[in-house]
Amino acid sequence: MNPSTALATVLVDELVRGGVREAVLCPGSRSAPLAYALQEADRAGRLRLHVRVDERSAGFLALGLAKVTRVPAVVVTTSGTAVANLHPAVLEAHHGQVPLLVLSADRPPELRGTGANQTTTQPGIFGPAVRWSHELGTPERRPGQVPSWRSAVCRAVAASRGRPGGVAGPVHLNVPLREPLVPTADGVWPDELEGRRDGAPWVEVPPAAVGHSRPVDAVPRTLVVVGDLPEPGLAEAAIDWARESGWPVVAEPFGGGGEGVVPHGPLLLGAEDWLARHLPERVITVGRITLARPVARLLRRTGVVVETVTASPAWADPGHTVSAVHDLGVLHHPVPCEDPRWTATWREAGTAVAKAVAEAGLPWPTGLAVAEAVLGAVPHGSLLFVGSSNAVRDLDLSADRTSRAAVVANRGLAGIDGCVSTAVGLALAVTVPTYALLGDLTFLHDSGGLLIGPHEPQPDLTLVVTNDDGGGIFTLLEPGEPERSADFERVFGTPTGTNLAALCAAHGVHHQRVEDREALVDAVAQRPDGLRVLEVAVDRSGHRAAHDRLRRVATEALGAGAGDTSR
């Protein structure tokens, strides 16, 4: 056995011992030893291997595989630009606290700085975006290396999970390898390659003990705002905590729903006159709040105390208004101190807005109507991934928060890159029906995510694409104001005219053009079987009017008798 094969064999074995069950491999020559070791582990049923030819898509596929399961997934590349293409996924994993392991094969140190092909400085390439970065020594035919190899893998797995006392996120192991890069009959390795007995990892690293923080202070008129949280169940815990404390909850789509969440919370917060009459004394945010401008305005409002409950030492506070930071331990300590009349009014107001929106209906075809139809049609207990840009904001405004589907998104950096691949990873990682709602640019930006070879595990995933032929979100922002229309279309609208049906056909993916709401509901209600795309065409010139109409409906409902608890 040659040194490169020995190292690769040990690394993959220790990853499996550490709990890794999903590996994404991009083909390459320098990474060949790792490819052979992963293929062997896949054959033995020790892990599941996914091969992708595009490193950027591969990185987001691994992120999707780990996002909900919270089990680190590994992505393996060859040297050079292959590693750099993982950077977007690494950044999303960093900000989104997703356990991701990067194994990059590399040329040996003596080739760096010499002009050698596909050679750059890979150690430290991800900068501060990784929890831990380490370069293994180039393997040689000598005894004494195996313990350091196995220990490094254990450190990497632990760091990716935030153990023993940190935050989950990406880790980078750089692996310099010399030729030969394929298995050879070079005699017996001078050391025993086996790990600990009974399949145990080389180093056991337990999770940190859960803290038990003191309860937050009792402030009756407290509003809880729940945003994106890294682990499943945290949003539900926050909502239960707020309900038991007697406080109303406004939640982003991935912040949970059901009993205790005020329907159409963002619309209430956007109704300035109503909000002024029912202003909270304190707002407690849980997780990262990234969507609605009315929420950001409330957090900056004079006289409102802002506190936050965080899963990270780097708490979210872009407005610099937070006065107190609490860890997740406070969710174990409800604070029964409600102002019953004030709390009831918030909930009644949400119900009134939900009724008014339902009666008025959402005009078809608009992004708002598509989002509402998709969320209402997905089966109970399913998983819905929502792309960045307009799709998630349409869902935020149109959803009444009664759906029991789990909604997830890449809100770490909220980029449009990698969303198809993330959704594919989610579908492969879970056993529930999985869907995705994306805009056309988000879909096109990662159309490589549709490229899944015939030998690879195939996802059961329905992708719903709201196609407004360009950057529809800008119609809702300052560049889309009517007086700026002369400069809009080329540099913000960015139409592509892409034939999505032809694109899907080129990848062998089923495509269906959906013309009306009933057809969309019927199509979505079918449990995903394989990969398919449902396309709904909308006119982005109507986005601003549709959003304005929805806000008017909410404002009129709140002015028509949603209660009054003016101070």
N, C-alpha and C positions, 0 to 999 in steps of 0.2 A: 504494500500500500504506500502511495506517495504522500508527502506532507499535505498537499492541498486537499486530497481526498480524505485524509485522516481528520483534518480540522473540520471540514464540512460535515462529515459523519457525526462528529461529537457535537457540533453546534445544533444540528437538527434534532438529535436525540435529546439534548438538554432542553431545547425549546418545548418538545412534547412533554417531557417530565415536568416542566413548569406550567403546563396547562394549555399551551397554544394548540389549537385545533384547526385553524384556518391559515393557509399560506398562499400568497399571490406571487407568482414568478413571472418576470419579464425575461425573454430569451436573450442570451449574450454569451460571448466566449469566455470572458474573464470569470463570469459567475457560473461556469459549467459545473465545477465541483458541487456547488450548492444545489444546482438543478438536479444532478444525479441523486443527491441525498434526499431531496424533497420528493422526487419521483418514487424512490424506494419506500419512504415513509407513507406515501399515499397508497402504494400497492399493498402495504402491510396494514392499512386501515388505521394508522396511528394519527394521521391528520388528513385534511382534505385540501388538495392542491387546485389552484385556479391559475391558468396561464393566460396572460394578456400581452399583446404586442405594443401597447401604448403605456408608457410609464405613468403619465399623468392620470389616466383612467385607472391604472392598477393601484395607485396610491389611494384614490377615492373608493375603489372597490374594497380595499382592506379597511379603510375607515368605516364604510358601511357595515362590514362584517363584524366590527368591534363596537359600533356605536351603541347598540341596544343591549347586546349580550354582556358588554363590559369585560369581555375576555380579550386579551391582546391578540391582534392579528399581525402577521408578519408580511412585509413586502420585500422582495429580493430583486436587485438590479445588478447589471454589469456596471462598468466604470464610465466616467465622463459625463456627458450631458444627460445620460439616463438617470443619474442621481439627482441632478438639478431639476428634472421634471417632476420629482416628488415634492418639491417645495410647497406648492399650493396645498396639497393634502396635509403636509406636516404642519403648516400654519393653521389650517382649520382644526386639526387634532389638538394643537397647542391651545388655541383659544376656546375650543369646545370641550376640552378635557376628555379626549377619547384615547384609550390605550392603543398605541400604534408602534410597531417595531420595524425599523428600517435596517435591513442588512444590505450594505452596498459592497460588492466586490471591487477590488482596486488593484492597480499595478503595485508591485513592491516599491518601497521607498527609493531605491537606487534609480528608478526610472523617472521620478518626479523632477521637473525642471530641466529635463533633457530634450524636450520636444518629442517624446515618445507618443505614439498614437493613442488617442482616447485617454489621455492622462492629464489630470489636474489635481489641485489640492482638495481632496475630499474631506479630511478631518476638519470639523468645525464648519462645514458648508451650510448647515442650517442655523448657525448662530445661536442666539438665546431661545429659539423656538422649541428646543428639545429639553426634556427633563434631565437627560444624561447622554453624553457623547463619549465614545471610547473607540480607540483603534487597537485591534488585536495585533500582537506581534506576528510578523510573517512566519508561518510554520516552517520548521526545519526538521530533518531527521535526527532527533536527539530526544532523550528522555526528559520528563519533568514538565511538559507543557500542558498536559490534559487538565490538571486541576485549575490552572488559570483560565483555560478556555471555558470550562463549565461554570466557574465562579462568575466570569464576565456575563454569561448568558443569564444567570440568576439575578445579577445586579440589573441587567437590562429589563427583564420581565418585571421585577419588583418596582423599578422606577417608572415603568409605563403604567403600572397600576396605582401609583401614588403611595407605595409602601416603602418604609414603615410609617412615615408621617408626612407625606406630601400630597400632591394633587396628580391625578392621572393625566397622561399625555404622551407625546411621541418620544421615542428614544432612537438613537442612531449608533449602530455598531458598524464600523468600517473594517473590512476584511481584506487585507492585502494578500495576494496569492501569486506564487511563482509557477511556471510550467514545470511538469506536465499538469494540465487542467482536466484530464480525463483519467478514469481509473486505470491503473497499471499494476502489473505483478512485480512489485519491487521488494518482495520479501515481507517478513513479519515486522510490524511496528515495534519499536523498542520499549513501549509502555503498554499497559493494559488500557484499552479505550473505553471500557465499560464504566458506567456511572454508579451511583449508590444502589444498594440492594432494593429489591421490591419496587423498582421504578420511581423511587423518590428523587426529587430534585437535589442537586449538590448542596444548595443552601435553602433552608426553609425560612421564608420571610412572612410572618403573619401580618394581617392588616392592623392599623392603629385602632386602639380602643375608641368607641364612640363617646364623645364628650357629653356632659350633662350640664349645659349652661344654665345660669339662673334665668328665671322667666323675664320677659320684657316687662317694662312698667305698664301699669293699668291706665290706659287712656281710652275712654269709652268710644269716642268718635274716631275710630281708626279704620282706614281702608287698607286692605292688603292687595298688592298687585303682584301676580305670579307670572314670571317670564320663563325663559329657557333654562333648564337645569340639566346637569350632565348625566344623571342616572335615572332610570325608570323608577317610578314610585315616589320620587321626591316631591313632584308637583301635587300629587294626590295627598301626601302627608301635609303639605303646606295648606292645602284647601281644608282638610279636616281640622287642622289646628286653628285656622281662622274661624271656621264654623263653630267649633266648640268654644271659642272665645267670644263669639257673638258679633264678629266683624264681617262686613260684606267683602267680597272678593271680586276683583277684575282680573281676568286671566288672558294672556296671549294664547293663540290656538294650541301651542305645545305646552301650555301651562295647565292643561287639564280642563275638565268640565264637570257637568252634572250638578247635583244638589250643592248649594252654597255659592255657586258662581253666578254673578249678576249677568243676565243675558245682554249681549251687545254693549258690554262695558265701554269700549272705545267711543261708541256713539254718545253715551251719557257724558263722558268726560269732554267731548267736543261741544256739548250744548252749554255754552258759557253762562247763560242766565240761570239755568237750572242748577248748574254746578255751584254758582255763587251762593245760592240759597241752601245748598246741602254740602258745603265744603267740609272735608274731614279736618280734624285737628292734627292728625298724624297719618302719614302714609308709610307702610312697611313694604318694601320690595323684597321679593324672594327670587333669587336667580338674576339673570341678565334680561333687562327690558330693552328691546331693540326695534320695536315696530312703530307704534302710534305716536305722532307728534302731540296729541292732547295729553298723553301720559307724561311726556317730557315737560310740557308746560305746567302741569300740575306739580311736578317735583320741584320746579323752580319758583313756585308761587309763594309770595311773601306771606308769612304767618303759618305756613304748613310745615310741621316738623317731619323730616324724612329720616327713616332708619332702614337698615338693610339686613337681610339674613343671607349669608353667602356660603357656598361650598368651596370657596377659594380664598387664600390669603389676600389675593389681589381683587378686592371687592369692586363691583361695578358702581361707578359714581361719575358719569361724564359731566353732570351739571355741577359737581363739587358742592352738593347740598346735604349730603348724608351727615348726620350728627352722631349716630351710633351704629356700630357693626356687631352683629350677633352671628354665632356659628349655628350649624344645623341642629345642635342640641336643644335649642329653644323650642323646636317643634314637638318636643316631648312634654312641654309644660303649657297647656292652654291657660289663658288669662280671662276668666269669665268677668267681663266688666262692660258689657254692651250698654249702649243707649238704645233700648228696644224700639222706640218710635223712629229714631234716625236710621237705624239699620233696616227696619222694615220698609222704610220709604225708598231706600236704594234698591231693594229687591223688587218692590212694586213698580218702580220706575223701569227697571230692566224688563219686567214682564209686559208692561205697557208698550215699550218700544218693540219688543219681539212680536207682539200682537199686531202692531201697526205695520211693521215691515212685512209680516206674513200676508196681511190683507192687501197691502199696496202691491206686493210682488216685486221681483227684481226683473228689470227689462231684459229680454232675450234678443240677441245673444250679447252678453257682456261678461267680462271676467268675474264680476260679482255673482252673476247668476250661475256661471259654470262652477265656481268654487262652492256655492251653497248646494248645488245639485249633487256634486261629487261627495261632499261630506255627508249629505243626507242619504246617499244611496249605498255607501260602502257598508258591508255587513258589520254587525255588532262584534266588537273584539278585534277588528282588523287593524292594520297599520297603514297610515297615510303619511308618505314623505312629501313635503311641500318645498318647491324650489324657491330661490330667492327672488327679489324684485317684486313684480306685481302679484304673482300667485299667492304669496303668503299674506300680503296686505289685503287682497280681495277676500281671503278666508277670514282674516282678522275682523273685517268690517261686516261681512255677511253672516258669519256663523253665530248662532244663538247660544252656543256652548252646551247644548243638550246631548250632543253626540258622545257616545262612549268609545269611539275609535281613538286609538292613540295617534297623535300627530307629532311628527318629528321633522326637524330641518337642520341644515348646516348653518347655525347661527353664530358659530365661532367668529368667522369673518364675513359670513353672509355673502360669499361670492357666488356667481352663477356657474363657476367651473365645477366640474366633477359631479353634478347632481344626478345625472343618469346612472353613473357608476356607483354612487352612494346608494341609490335606490335599489340597484341590482344586488349590492352587498347585503342590504337589509333583507331583501326577499330571500336570499340564500341562507341567511343566518337565523330566520325565525320560521315558525310553523303556521302562523296565522296568515290570512289573505293580505296581500301587500299591494298598495297602490302608490302612485305618485302623481302630483299635480304640478305641471311646469309650464312656463311660458315658452314661446318658440325660440327665442334667443338662448335661453337656458338649455333647452333641448339640443339646439344646434351646437352650442359651445362644447358639449360633451357627447356628440353623436358617435364618437368612437366607443362609448360605453355600450353601444349596440353590437359591437364586434366581439362576439363570443364564439369561439371555435367549436367544431362538432364534438370534440373529445372532452369538453369542459362541462362542469355542473351547470344545468340550465335553470334560470330563475322562473318562478311563476309570478309575474308582475304585470300590472296594467298601468301604462303611462298615459295620463290625460294631458294633452298639449293644447293650451289656449293660444291660438295662432293669430296674433294681431300684426304680423309681418313687421317686426321691428321692436324698438325700445319703447314700448307703451308706457312704462313707468314714468318716463320724462314728461308725458302729457299731463301728469298730476303734480309735477314739481315746477319750480320757477321757470325753467326753460320752455315749458309748455303753455305758459300764459299767452293769451291771444295776441297781445301786442308784440310778442317775440316770434310770431309764426314764420316770418321771412327767413329766419336762420335755423329753423327747427329740423326740417325733414332730413337733410343730408347728415348733419353732425350729431343729432340726437335721435331722430326717428329711425335712421339706419335700416331701411327696408332691405330685405335679402331676396325676396321672391322665390325662395327655395321650395321645391316640390317635395313635401314631406312623404307623400306616398311613394315616390320614386326612390327617395333616400332609404325608406324602410325596406322597399323591395330589394334594393342592392344588398342589404344586410340579411335578407331572408326573414324579416320581422313582419308579422301581421299588422296591417294598418286599416283603420276604418274612419271615414269622414262622417262626423255626426252633425246633423242639421238642426235638431230641436231638442228641448229639454227632456221630453219623454224618452227619446231614443238614447240620450246620454244616461239617464237613470237606469234604463233597462240594460244597457251595455255594462255599466259599472256594477250593477247588482250581480252579474255573473262572476262566480269565483274565478280568479285568475288561473289560467292553465297555459303555461308557457309565457313568452314575452309578446305583448301586443301594445299598439299605440292607438289611442282614440284622439282624433284631431277635431277641435271645434274652432271654426273661423269666427273672429270677431273684428269689429272696426275700432281701431284705437282712437279715432277721432271722437268717439262717444264716451271715453273713460271719464273725463272730468265731469261731464253732465250727469252720468250715472252715479258717481260718488256724491256730487252735490245734491242730487235728488234723494239719495238715501239719508243724508244728514238732515235734509228738510223734513223728511218723514219722521225722523227721531225727534227733532226739535218740536214739531207740531204735536206729537204724542205726549211729550213731557210738559207741554204748555196746556194740555187739555185735561189735567186732573190726575197727575201722577203723585199727588201728595205734596205737602209743604211742611218742612220743619225749620223754617227760618229762625235764626238766632235773634 
